Amino acid sequence: MSEYRRESDSMGPIDVPAGHLWGAQTQRSLHYFAIGGDRFPNEFYHAYGVIKKAAAAVNARAGRLTQEKAEWMRQAADEVIGGKLDSEFPLMVWQTGSGTQSNMNVNEVIANRAIQIAGGVLGSKNPVHPNDDVNMAQSSNDTFPTAMHVAAVLEISGRLIPRLQELTDSLAAKSRQWADVVKIGRTHLQDAVPLTVGQEWSGYVAQVQDSIKRVEQGRSGLYPLAAGGTAVGTGLNAPPEFGAEIAAEIATLTGHPFVTAPNKFAAIASLDPMVHAMSTLRGVAAVLMKIANDIRWLASGPRCGIGELRLPENEPGSSIMPGKVNPTQSEALIMVCVQVMGQDNAVGIAGSMANFELNTMRPVVIHNFLHSSRILADAALSFRLHCIEGIELDRQVIGGYVERSLMLVTALAPVIGYDTAAAVAHEALENNQTLREVVLARGLLSGNDFDRIMDPTKMV
């Protein structure tokens, strides 16, 4: 068997690897866009398979495709969706900004696989043609953003939100477990009035819950689909009902409430819903970074830091300092958050780069979105399993901080006045005394009254 076979496109013939299903346009893209090693995530092509399967169904029902052709294409598309043909999608992110080469990559693979199923000759475009059949009533300009939306919704729903919810549940369990443990609060990195560990962690729970709601809100903006607008939004070469019908078919295939976009010109010319959805991932990153930073600071030590938390000891922390253990899960999560924030900046800039009837920054947007969503989900899972669930409190350290804190003086202010309370705190700090010692020495309160007012459990 020859190592190559000859295929052709509108530019003429070209040799493609005989062992692969892609065709001439994919091969040209590999030659002209050999830029870096960044390939689209497989999940994007799985979503594109959904688009092509839906289009085949709609076109067959309308009689534009024979049922036989549609069935061959459906089988091929199912293999794309199921990941069986992942090795057939080799193109780089850094290609034409409309995503034409990736659309044609999918068209060529589904056409050639359908030809195989039908018993035909690879590359012959017979009985299934990549443009005339697989791409019927479609353009790269409307299918690529449609695939972007489908891929993003599936990734958010199938991976990110479940992982964030699991993290929320784990944080909530810790919050309940430590509901009665009084600790000293900190504002401006300085001692503040007390609260319970459970209250502190309830704040983490609420933050992650709220970030999930914002992601869900961003997801809802991705349900309208550009399919049916073809090249510029007019729907040329597509029947008038095609947009609504393919959206309904995609909704059936995915179980998500996709609809046809009410204005195809906006759906093709802009990436506004993707920019907004990406911003919600940045919001998740901001929340997780705060939590990860809090935890690594509260666990700092073990003897010369804050030391309120004891983290799971997962791996050695130093190649030179024996016995050192570091807050590595927090560090990994923070790096993920930094990456997501950077990628959000790129998406925002790309979203502003639309010219006239088309935004030609699409590949970098969906690449960054899917990458960000995936690493956030994976990091949330790792952080939960290898950090949160194994965290323990050092109650002795926590209790010691509460005992020595000068900011408990806040509870005295309504009794002795703000200025007097401030003087007591300063004197205690300067003379290394307790608040109790200073108050009693000044004759401001009796010991019994002081103890009654200064009970930390009543301050939370």
GUVEX-817720 format. One line per field, with one value per residue (C-alpha): residue number from 1; x, y, z; residue in one letter. Coordinates in Angstrom, 1 decimal. Layout:
# GUVEX-817720
n <- NUM|...
X <- X|...
Y <- Y|...
Z <- Z|...
res <- A|...
This chain:
# GUVEX-817720
n <- 1|2|3|4|5|6|7|8|9|10|11|12|13|14|15|16|17|18|19|20|21|22|23|24|25|26|27|28|29|30|31|32|33|34|35|36|37|38|39|40|41|42|43|44|45|46|47|48|49|50|51|52|53|54|55|56|57|58|59|60|61|62|63|64|65|66|67|68|69|70|71|72|73|74|75|76|77|78|79|80|81|82|83|84|85|86|87|88|89|90|91|92|93|94|95|96|97|98|99|100|101|102|103|104|105|106|107|108|109|110|111|112|113|114|115|116|117|118|119|120|121|122|123|124|125|126|127|128|129|130|131|132|133|134|135|136|137|138|139|140|141|142|143|144|145|146|147|148|149|150|151|152|153|154|155|156|157|158|159|160|161|162|163|164|165|166|167|168|169|170|171|172|173|174|175|176|177|178|179|180|181|182|183|184|185|186|187|188|189|190|191|192|193|194|195|196|197|198|199|200|201|202|203|204|205|206|207|208|209|210|211|212|213|214|215|216|217|218|219|220|221|222|223|224|225|226|227|228|229|230|231|232|233|234|235|236|237|238|239|240|241|242|243|244|245|246|247|248|249|250|251|252|253|254|255|256|257|258|259|260|261|262|263|264|265|266|267|268|269|270|271|272|273|274|275|276|277|278|279|280|281|282|283|284|285|286|287|288|289|290|291|292|293|294|295|296|297|298|299|300|301|302|303|304|305|306|307|308|309|310|311|312|313|314|315|316|317|318|319|320|321|322|323|324|325|326|327|328|329|330|331|332|333|334|335|336|337|338|339|340|341|342|343|344|345|346|347|348|349|350|351|352|353|354|355|356|357|358|359|360|361|362|363|364|365|366|367|368|369|370|371|372|373|374|375|376|377|378|379|380|381|382|383|384|385|386|387|388|389|390|391|392|393|394|395|396|397|398|399|400|401|402|403|404|405|406|407|408|409|410|411|412|413|414|415|416|417|418|419|420|421|422|423|424|425|426|427|428|429|430|431|432|433|434|435|436|437|438|439|440|441|442|443|444|445|446|447|448|449|450|451|452|453|454|455|456|457|458|459|460
X <- 0.0|1.2|2.3|0.2|-3.0|-3.8|-6.7|-7.8|-9.6|-10.3|-6.5|-5.6|-4.2|-2.1|-0.8|-2.3|-1.2|-2.9|-3.5|-5.6|-9.1|-8.4|-8.3|-6.7|-7.7|-6.5|-3.2|-2.7|-3.4|-0.8|1.7|0.9|0.1|2.8|2.8|3.6|2.1|-1.3|-4.0|-7.7|-9.0|-10.7|-13.9|-14.2|-14.2|-16.7|-19.0|-18.4|-19.5|-22.8|-23.3|-22.6|-24.9|-27.7|-27.2|-27.4|-30.6|-32.3|-31.2|-32.4|-35.8|-36.2|-35.2|-32.0|-29.9|-30.8|-31.5|-28.7|-26.1|-27.4|-27.0|-23.4|-22.7|-24.5|-22.4|-19.2|-20.3|-21.1|-17.5|-16.3|-18.5|-17.4|-13.7|-12.9|-11.4|-9.5|-6.3|-7.8|-7.9|-4.3|-4.7|-3.2|-5.1|-3.1|-4.9|-7.5|-9.5|-12.9|-11.9|-12.5|-9.7|-11.1|-14.6|-13.2|-11.1|-14.4|-16.1|-13.3|-13.0|-16.8|-17.0|-14.1|-15.3|-18.8|-17.2|-15.4|-18.7|-20.3|-17.5|-16.1|-12.7|-11.1|-10.6|-13.0|-15.7|-18.1|-20.8|-20.3|-18.8|-17.3|-18.7|-21.9|-23.1|-21.4|-21.3|-24.8|-26.6|-23.6|-20.6|-17.5|-18.7|-21.9|-20.9|-17.6|-19.3|-22.1|-19.5|-17.8|-21.1|-21.9|-18.4|-18.4|-21.8|-20.9|-17.6|-19.2|-22.1|-20.2|-17.0|-16.6|-19.9|-19.9|-16.3|-17.1|-20.2|-18.1|-15.6|-18.5|-19.9|-16.5|-16.0|-19.5|-18.7|-15.6|-17.7|-20.2|-17.5|-15.8|-18.9|-18.1|-14.3|-13.6|-10.6|-9.2|-10.2|-7.7|-8.3|-5.5|-3.3|-3.7|-5.5|-9.3|-12.3|-13.1|-15.3|-15.6|-13.7|-17.0|-18.1|-14.9|-15.3|-19.0|-17.7|-15.7|-18.8|-20.9|-18.2|-17.9|-21.7|-22.1|-19.4|-21.3|-24.4|-22.4|-21.0|-24.6|-25.7|-22.8|-23.8|-27.3|-25.9|-24.4|-27.7|-28.5|-26.7|-25.4|-26.2|-28.4|-26.7|-24.2|-21.5|-22.6|-25.9|-28.3|-28.6|-27.6|-27.6|-29.6|-33.4|-35.2|-36.1|-32.7|-31.4|-34.4|-34.4|-30.7|-30.8|-33.7|-31.8|-28.7|-30.8|-32.2|-28.8|-27.2|-30.0|-29.3|-31.8|-30.1|-32.1|-31.5|-30.0|-32.5|-30.0|-27.5|-25.6|-24.6|-24.1|-21.5|-19.9|-19.3|-18.1|-19.9|-21.5|-18.1|-16.4|-19.0|-18.9|-15.1|-15.4|-17.3|-14.4|-12.2|-14.6|-14.2|-10.4|-10.6|-12.7|-10.5|-7.3|-8.6|-9.4|-6.1|-4.1|-6.0|-5.4|-1.7|-1.2|-3.3|-1.2|2.1|4.7|4.7|6.5|7.2|4.0|0.3|-0.1|-3.8|-4.3|-2.5|-2.4|-2.2|1.4|1.4|5.0|8.4|8.7|12.4|15.4|17.7|15.6|14.7|11.1|9.8|6.3|4.8|1.2|1.6|-2.1|-2.7|0.2|-1.0|-4.5|-3.1|-1.1|-4.2|-6.1|-3.3|-3.4|-7.1|-7.0|-4.4|-6.4|-9.5|-7.5|-6.7|-10.4|-11.5|-9.1|-10.0|-13.7|-13.0|-11.3|-14.5|-14.5|-17.6|-19.5|-17.0|-14.9|-11.7|-10.2|-12.4|-9.8|-7.9|-11.1|-12.5|-9.0|-8.6|-12.1|-11.9|-8.4|-9.4|-12.6|-10.7|-7.8|-10.2|-12.3|-9.2|-7.6|-10.8|-10.9|-7.3|-7.6|-10.6|-9.2|-5.6|-6.0|-9.5|-10.7|-7.5|-7.2|-7.1|-7.1|-4.4|-6.8|-4.0|-2.6|-6.0|-6.9|-3.6|-4.2|-7.6|-6.2|-3.5|-5.4|-5.7|-8.6|-11.0|-10.8|-13.5|-16.1|-15.0|-15.5|-19.3|-18.6|-15.4|-15.5|-13.5|-10.6|-10.1|-10.3|-7.7|-5.4|-5.8|-4.8|-1.8|-0.6|-1.0|1.0|3.8|4.2|3.5|0.5|-2.9|-6.0|-7.3|-4.2|-4.4|-8.1|-7.8|-4.7|-6.5|-9.6|-11.9|-13.8|-13.9|-12.5|-16.0|-17.3|-14.3|-14.6|-18.3|-17.9|-14.8|-16.1|-15.0|-17.9|-20.3|-18.5|-19.1
Y <- 0.0|3.5|5.7|8.5|8.9|11.7|14.0|17.3|20.5|23.8|24.5|21.3|17.9|17.1|14.0|13.1|10.3|7.1|5.9|9.0|10.1|13.8|15.3|18.0|21.1|19.6|18.7|22.2|23.7|21.4|22.7|26.4|26.7|24.7|27.1|25.8|22.7|24.0|21.8|22.2|20.1|16.9|18.1|20.8|18.3|16.1|19.1|19.7|16.1|16.9|19.8|17.6|14.8|17.3|18.8|15.4|14.6|17.9|17.6|14.0|14.8|17.6|15.2|17.1|14.1|10.4|8.4|6.1|9.0|10.5|7.1|6.7|10.3|9.7|6.7|8.6|11.6|9.3|8.1|11.7|12.5|9.4|10.2|7.2|9.5|11.9|11.2|12.6|16.2|17.4|21.1|23.9|26.6|29.2|29.0|31.0|33.1|31.8|28.2|27.2|24.6|22.9|22.9|21.3|18.9|17.6|17.6|15.6|13.1|12.4|12.2|9.7|7.6|7.6|6.5|3.7|2.6|2.6|0.5|3.3|4.6|7.0|10.5|9.8|12.1|9.4|8.6|11.3|14.7|16.8|20.1|19.1|16.6|17.0|20.8|21.1|24.3|25.4|27.6|27.6|31.1|29.8|26.2|27.1|29.5|27.0|24.3|26.8|27.3|23.6|22.6|25.3|24.4|20.7|21.4|23.7|21.4|18.1|19.0|22.5|22.9|19.4|19.8|23.2|21.8|19.0|21.5|23.5|20.4|19.7|23.2|23.2|20.0|21.6|24.7|22.6|20.5|23.6|25.7|26.2|26.7|30.4|31.9|35.4|37.3|39.2|42.3|44.2|41.2|42.5|41.0|41.7|40.6|36.9|34.7|30.9|28.8|27.6|31.2|31.9|28.8|29.6|32.6|30.3|28.2|31.2|32.5|29.2|28.9|32.4|31.7|28.7|30.8|33.3|30.5|29.2|32.7|32.9|29.5|30.6|33.2|30.3|28.6|30.8|29.3|30.9|27.8|28.8|32.1|30.6|33.1|36.5|36.0|36.0|32.3|32.0|28.3|27.3|26.8|29.4|26.9|25.3|27.4|26.6|23.0|22.3|24.1|21.9|18.8|19.9|20.4|16.9|15.4|17.2|17.6|21.3|24.0|25.3|27.6|29.5|32.9|35.6|37.7|35.8|38.8|39.4|35.7|35.5|38.9|38.9|36.6|38.5|35.5|33.7|36.8|37.0|33.3|33.5|36.4|34.1|31.7|34.6|35.1|31.5|31.9|35.0|33.1|30.0|32.1|33.9|30.5|28.9|31.9|32.0|28.3|28.4|31.5|30.0|26.8|28.7|27.4|24.9|26.8|30.2|31.1|31.4|27.6|27.4|24.7|21.5|20.4|16.9|15.9|14.6|14.8|16.0|19.8|20.3|18.6|20.2|20.7|17.3|17.1|20.2|20.1|22.8|23.9|22.6|22.1|25.8|26.7|24.6|26.1|29.6|29.0|27.7|30.9|33.1|31.2|31.6|35.3|35.7|33.7|35.8|38.9|37.3|36.4|39.9|41.4|38.8|39.6|43.2|42.3|41.7|43.5|44.0|40.7|38.3|37.9|36.2|35.4|32.4|29.6|31.4|32.1|28.6|27.2|29.5|28.9|25.1|25.1|27.4|25.5|22.2|23.3|25.0|21.8|19.6|21.9|22.2|18.4|18.0|20.8|19.1|15.6|16.3|19.4|20.4|16.9|16.3|19.6|19.6|22.4|23.1|24.1|24.9|27.5|28.9|29.2|30.9|33.6|34.3|34.5|36.9|39.1|42.8|43.3|41.7|45.2|46.1|44.5|46.9|50.0|50.4|50.1|52.2|54.3|54.0|56.3|54.5|51.1|52.2|53.4|50.0|48.1|50.3|49.9|46.2|46.0|48.2|46.5|43.0|42.7|41.2|43.4|42.0|43.1|46.7|47.1|45.9|48.0|51.1|50.2|50.4|47.1|44.4|41.0|39.5|42.2|42.0|38.2|38.5|41.1|39.6|36.1|35.4|33.0|35.8|37.9|35.6
Z <- 0.0|-0.9|1.9|0.4|-1.7|-4.0|-3.1|-4.5|-3.7|-5.5|-5.4|-7.2|-6.2|-3.1|-1.4|2.0|4.3|3.2|6.8|7.7|6.8|6.4|2.9|0.8|2.7|6.0|4.5|3.1|6.6|8.1|5.6|5.8|9.5|11.2|14.1|17.6|19.0|20.2|18.8|19.5|22.4|21.2|22.9|20.3|17.5|19.4|19.4|15.7|15.2|16.8|14.4|11.4|12.7|13.3|9.8|8.1|10.0|9.0|5.4|5.1|6.6|4.0|1.2|0.4|1.3|0.7|3.8|2.8|2.6|5.8|7.6|6.5|7.6|11.0|11.7|10.9|13.0|15.9|15.8|15.8|18.8|20.6|20.2|18.0|15.3|17.5|15.7|12.5|13.8|13.7|13.0|14.9|16.7|14.8|11.4|9.5|12.0|10.8|11.5|7.9|7.9|11.0|9.5|6.4|8.5|10.0|6.7|5.1|7.9|8.0|4.2|4.0|6.9|5.4|2.1|3.9|5.5|2.1|0.6|-1.6|-2.3|0.1|-1.4|-4.2|-2.8|-3.9|-2.7|0.0|-0.8|2.0|0.7|-1.1|1.4|4.8|4.6|3.0|3.9|6.1|6.1|8.3|9.3|11.0|12.0|13.7|16.2|16.6|17.5|19.9|21.8|21.9|23.0|25.7|27.1|27.2|28.9|31.5|32.2|32.1|33.9|35.4|37.3|38.8|40.0|41.5|43.2|44.7|46.0|47.5|49.2|50.7|51.9|53.4|55.3|56.9|57.7|59.6|61.3|62.6|63.3|67.0|66.8|67.7|66.0|65.6|62.5|60.3|58.3|56.4|57.4|61.0|64.0|64.1|66.1|66.4|64.4|64.1|61.6|60.4|59.6|57.8|55.7|55.1|53.2|50.9|50.4|49.4|47.0|45.1|45.0|43.6|41.0|39.8|39.4|37.3|35.1|34.6|33.6|31.1|29.8|29.0|26.6|24.6|23.8|20.7|17.7|14.5|12.3|9.4|8.8|6.4|5.2|6.4|8.2|5.2|5.1|1.4|0.3|3.3|3.4|5.6|8.2|8.5|11.4|13.7|12.7|13.2|16.6|17.7|16.5|18.4|21.5|21.2|20.7|23.6|26.1|26.3|25.3|22.2|20.0|16.7|17.2|16.6|14.7|12.6|11.6|15.3|15.8|13.0|13.3|17.0|19.8|22.5|24.3|24.4|25.8|28.5|29.3|29.5|32.0|34.3|34.3|35.3|38.1|39.2|39.1|41.3|43.9|43.9|44.1|47.3|48.9|47.9|49.2|52.5|53.1|52.3|54.6|57.4|57.1|57.0|59.5|61.0|63.8|62.4|60.5|61.3|61.7|62.2|59.6|59.1|55.4|54.1|53.6|50.0|48.9|50.0|49.7|49.2|47.7|50.3|53.4|54.9|56.3|54.6|53.3|51.1|50.3|46.7|46.0|46.7|44.5|41.6|41.9|42.0|38.9|37.1|38.2|36.9|33.5|33.3|34.0|31.2|28.8|29.6|28.6|25.3|24.7|25.5|23.0|20.4|20.9|20.1|16.8|14.7|11.3|9.4|9.0|10.7|13.7|12.6|16.1|16.8|17.1|19.9|21.8|21.9|22.6|25.6|26.8|26.7|28.2|31.0|31.8|31.8|34.0|36.5|36.7|37.1|39.7|41.7|41.8|42.8|45.4|47.0|47.0|48.0|50.2|51.5|52.5|54.5|56.3|60.1|62.6|65.2|67.9|70.4|68.0|67.2|70.9|71.7|69.1|70.5|74.1|73.1|70.6|71.4|69.1|71.6|73.1|70.5|72.8|75.6|73.5|74.2|77.9|78.5|75.3|72.0|73.1|76.4|74.8|72.2|75.0|76.8|73.6|73.0|76.6|76.5|73.3|74.5|77.9|76.7|79.0|78.5|78.1|81.4|83.3|81.9|82.5|86.1|86.8|85.6|87.7|84.6|85.4|87.9|87.0|86.8|84.6|82.3|82.0|81.2|78.5|77.0|76.3|72.7|72.2|72.6|70.0|67.0
res <- M|S|E|Y|R|R|E|S|D|S|M|G|P|I|D|V|P|A|G|H|L|W|G|A|Q|T|Q|R|S|L|H|Y|F|A|I|G|G|D|R|F|P|N|E|F|Y|H|A|Y|G|V|I|K|K|A|A|A|A|V|N|A|R|A|G|R|L|T|Q|E|K|A|E|W|M|R|Q|A|A|D|E|V|I|G|G|K|L|D|S|E|F|P|L|M|V|W|Q|T|G|S|G|T|Q|S|N|M|N|V|N|E|V|I|A|N|R|A|I|Q|I|A|G|G|V|L|G|S|K|N|P|V|H|P|N|D|D|V|N|M|A|Q|S|S|N|D|T|F|P|T|A|M|H|V|A|A|V|L|E|I|S|G|R|L|I|P|R|L|Q|E|L|T|D|S|L|A|A|K|S|R|Q|W|A|D|V|V|K|I|G|R|T|H|L|Q|D|A|V|P|L|T|V|G|Q|E|W|S|G|Y|V|A|Q|V|Q|D|S|I|K|R|V|E|Q|G|R|S|G|L|Y|P|L|A|A|G|G|T|A|V|G|T|G|L|N|A|P|P|E|F|G|A|E|I|A|A|E|I|A|T|L|T|G|H|P|F|V|T|A|P|N|K|F|A|A|I|A|S|L|D|P|M|V|H|A|M|S|T|L|R|G|V|A|A|V|L|M|K|I|A|N|D|I|R|W|L|A|S|G|P|R|C|G|I|G|E|L|R|L|P|E|N|E|P|G|S|S|I|M|P|G|K|V|N|P|T|Q|S|E|A|L|I|M|V|C|V|Q|V|M|G|Q|D|N|A|V|G|I|A|G|S|M|A|N|F|E|L|N|T|M|R|P|V|V|I|H|N|F|L|H|S|S|R|I|L|A|D|A|A|L|S|F|R|L|H|C|I|E|G|I|E|L|D|R|Q|V|I|G|G|Y|V|E|R|S|L|M|L|V|T|A|L|A|P|V|I|G|Y|D|T|A|A|A|V|A|H|E|A|L|E|N|N|Q|T|L|R|E|V|V|L|A|R|G|L|L|S|G|N|D|F|D|R|I|M|D|P|T|K|M|V
